[in-house]
Amino acid sequence: MKAFSRSILFLVFAALTLFVAGCAPLQKYDVASDPAPRFAKAKSLEVATPILAMDEYQKIRTEYGNPNSKDDAEAKKYREVAGKALLDASLFGFETIDLTHNTTVGLNPVDKAAREDIQFKVGDRAHQAIKELLDHFSDTDAAKRALEPKWGDTKDRPLREAMEVRLDTRNAQLAKYKIIAGIVRATGSIPAVSYWLALVIIAVVVKGATMPLTLKMYKSQREMQKIQPLLKEIQAKYKDDRVKLNEVLMATYKEHKVNPFASCFPMLIQLPFLYLVYDMIRQYEFHFANGHFLWISPGLGGATHGTLGGNLAQFDLALLILYCASNYFTMRLTPPSDPQAAASQKQMSIMMTFVMFFMFMQYKWSSAFTLYWLILNIISTAQQYHYIYKPNKIKFSDAASLSGDGTATAPAPAFRDKPTAPRTNPSSGGVTKPSQSNLATPRPVSSGNTAGRPRAKGKGKKK
């Protein structure tokens, strides 16, 4: 009943998440017919507070992109305003990352770091703005203007291409960019091989660096599984006394040398690696446009209109489905300690897979990042199978071989062929009967398949 209640809660939460996410873009705004004051406010913020200026441009795009309009003509007019807000944000960011006009040379270290931080943030948001303009407002005059080949230092590129050249020039100075660029060059810079192979190499290195912590986590999980029956007995015995329950549980952990939190710390340690690799892929994203992987190629990507990626810099739905499947199986591979835990684990794996799928669909992350996560999951699945699932499978298989119904049962007590000789009792002057203590104790159950095997002939005779 408890597992069923959890299932209902998970489904309700998933439904609410999907409903809120689906309805958010449908929210309508009452907007002013003249947007000029809003644009003037955003323009005035550019010099002193560039981040707030980008925020204001985004607000204009959000409100005028989803207005309460009277008719189609008014809706089209407001759509042009939203497109203009994205174009102005893109142009502002494009100028901000122009190092010839916004140099940090001569600044003290604090001011230089602050200026570079602003340039990075504004530049990245400008790139998002130009992508949104061309992807979702391509029918506006602002999008047509952005596509004109008049931007950049040579004045012969579309705005997005010119912006990406500047962003790549900026990113090329960073250490994380240089690492992945060096791997691609070392593997020959081959479009069909080098880019995805660089992701594989990075994933293997990251997994290798975290391997000691991962092994520690797996060991903790195995030890916790071994003492689960004892923990369940303790919980049942002290279910009405929470203080005593916690004391006995902690004493049990200490006695068996098990740290209940040992599996949490290694997982937290891996989070910085996740962010570093994400940032590395994002910095090198423009070059991933040259990379292919199996079906991710210009031919299939162009034919499916965005469902399949044309290169590793684009979103790919098929790769996302593979990643979600691997995520589900990786979570399900850890053996549960009891049926209730199995039900909870299944629900959690489904829920987490759903959340990850929604996040990737929402943000349209590049297939390079999806592929990296898929490789991590494949390695994690292999590790869990070898260090957790396989040992537990062997353990339960050995136990099942001791009895026909799958449980290990001890054989009936085995006695010696004859009882020991009668013992003379001097005090009574007679002979005592052999007591039960004179009989042989039952043989212990063997750990192998020899449990309960008949004794060899000739043993147990009196001398």
Secondary structure, DSSP 8 states (H G I E B T S, - for coil): -HHHHHHHHHHHHHHHHHHHHHHGGG--B---S--HHHHHHHHHHTTT-HHHHHHHHHHHHHHHHSB--SSHHHHHHHHHHHHHHHHHHHHHHHHHT-TTTS--TT--HHHHHHHHHHHHHHHHHHHHHHHHHHHH-TTSHHHHHHTSS-BTTTT-B-HHHHHHHHHHHHHTTSHHHHHHHHHHHHTT--TTTHHHHHHHHHHHHHHHHTHHHHHHHHHHHHHHHHTHHHHHHHHHHTTT-HHHHHHHHHHHHHHTT--TTTTHHHHHHHHHHHHHHHHHHHHTHHHHTT--BTTBSHHHHHHTTTSS-SSTTS--HHHHHHHHHHHHHHHHTS--SSHHHHHHHHHHHHHHHHHHHHHHHHHT--HHHHHHHHHHHHHHHHHHIIIIIHHHHHHHHHHHTTSTTSS---------SS----EEETTTTEEE---GGGS-------SSTTTT----TTTT---
